[in-house]
């Protein structure tokens, strides 16, 4: 999983601000990813096996497009979770001052929100892969087994003519 990263917009009303994007703590990241995977499943969306096989890079490639398939409330919760990973260095020239949690007043440019969410997704994509790996086998185990054609033909009584 990626470590924290920094982002400073070069244009727009947030230009010059310095944001820090950190990964979720393990349990919070696991909960967040399971909720997202569940919301995707509820929306009838499956994570493509090719993306899972490519690992974190494959999931990061799917990126924010996944959220367009989810219900509005689930998207809001997912986006809030991603922004909870974002902090701001209020005085970047003072290294003794730690980054602070974001306030709504910290961001005035809508493009900044989009970039922060995307960067937070990239930092946390490992949780998505782990959650998909946990949930997919669990869902498969709960579904009734589908008999093969051979088993189906054996189990049906012969029709007499």
Secondary structure, DSSP 8 states (H G I E B T S, - for coil): ----EEE--SSSTTTT-EEEE----HHHHHHHHHHHHHHHHHTT----HHHHHTTHHHHHHHGGGGGGGS-HHHHHHHHHHHHTTEEEETTTT-TTS--EE--GGG---HHHHHHHHHHHHHHHHHHHHHHHHHHHHHHHHHS-----HHHHHHHS-----
